[in-house]
């Protein structure tokens, strides 16, 4: 369990303590931008490998038990998690690497949230953390949940500092919290702007994971 704790701390440190901080700027200045990205990628792969291996080897220490109906909650909420993920890939946001903002401003999934990929990870991690209900699950999924939630305002700060003109066009009509800009009257929901392929792939991926979860991960995700 201590190894899992150390791996979780390493994962959070790499993504919160380095990325978007003065540490990153210092390392990039010393090793160059390309050198930093290569080193950062290697450390990230090592940290997630350690995290997964430690989680798989960790003992089960129960912390709570959820009612059976929560399996329905997990299964149903994983659908928007998959849709957010596919949408973030299909229509890259300015907050993502190589992302962009159209001439007309935020569109499609960007209207809902400017961090669809991180929200997909946060939903996945939060739901699984609750569903597991054990110490290993808290450490493993909690590491992803923390980096996802903390990463959103961190990315916003970096984008505002590096590309103030783009940020000035993006921020007024978008929000971190899904649907906040829409509910606040700063934007409107236009589902037609989200490509049909996003709905198809997202739903197919969700159904495939539900049906294949036992085969992939050793236990069923079906709520019945």
C-alpha positions, 0 to 999 in steps of 0.5 A: 500500500505504501508503494501505491501511495508513493506512486500516486504522489509521484503521479500528482507531483509530475502533473501538478507540481511540474506542469504549469509551474516555475519548475517547468519553465526552469527545466525547459530553459535548462534542457530546451523545450524539446528536451523537456517534453521528451523527459516529461513524457518518459517520467509520465509513462514511468509514473503511470506504469508504477501506479497501475502495477502498485494498484494491481498488487495492493491489498483490499482494505474496505472503507465503505459499501454502496447500495446496489443501485449505485451500479446504475449511477456508475453505468449511466454517468460513464456515457457522458464521460465517454461522450466528453472524451470522444468530443474532446478528440474530435473537436480539439479545444484551445485548452488541449495540445494543438487545440484551436478556437474557430473564428466564430468562437466556442462551438460544439463541445466547447460551449458545454465546457472548455475542458471536456477531456479532463472532465471525462477523466474526472468523471471516470475517476470519481465514479470508480473511486466511489464504486470501489470503496477501498483504500487502494481505489482511493489512492489510484483513482484519487490521483487521476481525480486530483490531477484532472480537477487541479489541471483545469484552472492550471491550464486556464492560467497558462493559456491566459498568460501565453495567448491573452488574445485567444483567452479573451475570445474563449473565456467569456463564452465558456466555463470550467464547470459543464453547462455553467456558461450556458445556464448563465446566459453567456452561451447556448447549447447547440447539439447540432454542432457536435459531430454525429460521429461523436455520438456514435463512437461515444455510445458504441465505446460506452456499450462496448465497455459495459459488455466487455468490462468483465473480460477486460478488467475481471469484473462486470460493470453491468448494473443487473 
